[in-house]
Amino acid sequence: MGRFDPGLTQLRLAAVAMAAVLASYGCALALDHAEHLGLGVVVLAVVLALTLSRTYDVRSWREWLLGLAVLCVLAVAASEVGWLLLRHADIGDALFVLAVSSSIWIRRFGPTSARVGTIVALPFVALLVAPAVPGAGHEHLLWAAVVGAIAYAWVGVMRAVGQRAGVVGPAAPRRHRPPSRGRSTARSGSKARGAMVASTKMALQMGVGLGLAFASGRAMFGSHWSWPVLTAFIVASGNRGRGDVIYKSVLRVGGAAAGTIAATLLAGALPRGSAVDVVAIFVVLGVSSWLRPFGYGYWAAGVTGAVALLYGYFGENGPHFLGQRLEGIVVGAAIAIAVAWVLLPIRSSDVLRRRIADLLASLGEVLAAPTADRAELARRAARYGAAMAALEEVAKPLEVHRELTRRRSRTQAPHVADAIEAARRCREPVAAIIDLAGTEPETLAAEALADGRARVASQVVQARRALAGRSGDADPGGLPAIAGAADGLQGTLEAAHGTPEAALAEIEAAVTSIAAAYCTTR
C-alpha cells in the first residue's frame, strides 16, 4: 500500500482522467445515436480513454500526431480482429496474440518504439472488456478510428487543461536506458553477451500465456472465453519478475472476487439496461483509478466490478455468471504464474538490482551536480525522483517475500529487500540538499562540504561495486566491513542535525546500508 497523499494528488489525477472518460463517453454515445453503431463503440471509447489516461506521455505536437495516427490505425485493426474473434476464432485468437506480444517486443528499439508499443495494446484490450465486439461488421471499421481519435483528443485536452489549471503537475522525466538483459547488466559483465533482451522474454511469455488462456477459455467458458484471457493479460503485463506476477495474481483474484460479488449483487437488483448501472460503472472506475497507487487490489476490484456491472447492464448476472467469472479469473491467473515461472523466468531480485543500480547512478549525478547551475540540478533531481518511483514499483512483492521468509525462519535474516528501505532513507536528505542549493549555494560550495560530497560520491561507487558483485575489487578495509559502517555514522548525524553535513551523512549511511544488503545476502 502506498502512503495517503494529503495533497490529494492522486484524486486530482483521477478526476482529470474521469473527465476525459466522461467526455469520450458522451461523444461516442452521440455518435451511436446518429449512426446506429451499437453500444460497442461506447465501450471502446470508455476503455481507450481510461487506459490512455494512465499511459499518456506526450511532450510535443510531433509525438501527439504520431500517437493519434497509431491509435486510429490500430483501432481499425483491432475492430477487424474483434470481428474474426467471433466468426473465425482460430485466426482471431492468433492475430490477437501476435499483436499484443509484438507490442511488448518492439519496446527494445528505444523510447519512441516503447510509446508506440504501449498504444498498440490499448484497442485490443477493449475487445476483452465488451460483451459485444465494438464495430462488429466490416462496414463499421472506419468508425473505430473515429472513436479512437475522440478518446485520444479528450485525454490530451483534459491533461493540458489540468496542467494549465495547476490541478496536475508536469509530466515526470522519462527514463532513458539501454535494453536490459535477462539478468542484470550491473553484474553480468561478459556473461551478458548474447543474453536475451528482457522485452523479448516478456513478449514470448505474453504470447504463450495468452495462447493458453485463449485455448482454456474457448474450451471451458464458451462465449465467455475472454475472462481468463483478460486476467492473463493483466497479470503478465509489465512483468517485473516472478514475484511480481504472483503478487499481482493474488491481488487480482482477491480484488476481483470482492468486486465481482459486490457488482453482481448490485446488477442483480437492477433491471436490464438501467441508468443506475451506468452511473455505478463510472463511480467504480473513478474510485478505483484514485486508489490504484495505494494498492493494486483496489484497481483489480474496481475494474472487475465495472466489467461485472457492464455484463449486468446487458442482462448477464446471477450466481451462475458469478461463479463462472471467478473461475475464469483463477484460470487466467494460474496460467500467467505458470508461464512466468517456467518459460524464460525473470528473477525479481535481478529486476531490483537493476532498479537500485539506476537509483545509485542518478544519486551520484545529483551529488556531482554544479550547485551554481540550479536548472541542471533540478533536471538531475527529477531523474533521481523518477528512479525512486521505478524502485517503488518493484518493492512490495519483495517486501512480502522478506516477511514470509523471516516468519518461516523466525529470524531477522538479511534480505535484498533491505536495500529498498535503505534507498528510501535517501529521499529526505537529497531533497534537503536540493533545497539548500536553491537558497545558499555559497554554503554548499564550501570546501568542507565539497569534501563531504566527494566522500559520499565515493561511497556510491562502492555500493555500485557491491551490486555488481565486484566487492572484492574494493579497498580491503572498505566493503568487507561495510555492514557496520552505517552504525558508525550515527554520531555524525546527531552532531550535525539540520545542516547540509547531516544530509550528506544520512545519504552516506543509507548508501552503506544498500551495499551491506548485497554483501550479506550473496
Secondary structure by P-SEA (a helix, b strand, c coil): cccccccaaaaaaaaaaaaaaaaaaaaaaaaaaaccccaaaaaaaaaaaaaaaaccccccaaaaaaaaaaaaaaaaaaaaaaaaaaccaaaaaaaaaaaaaaaaaaccccaaaaaaaaaaaaaaaaaacccccccccccaaaaaaaaaaaaaaaaaaaaaaaaaacccccccbbbbbccccccccccccccccccccaaaaaaaaaaaaaaaaaaaaaaccccccaaaaaaaaaaacccccaaaaaaaaaaaaaaaaaaaaaaaaaaaacccccaaaaaaaaaaaaaaaaaccccaaaaaaaaaaaaaaaaaaaccccaaaaaaaaaaaaaaaaaaaaaaaccccccaaaaaaaaaaaaaaaaaaaaaccccaaaaaaaaaaaaaaaaaaaaaacaaaaaaaaaaaaaacccccccaaaaaaaaaaaaaaaaaaaaaaccccccccaaaaaaaaaaaaaaaaaaaaaaccccccccccccccccccccaaaaaaaacccaaaaaaaaaaaaaaaaaaaaacc
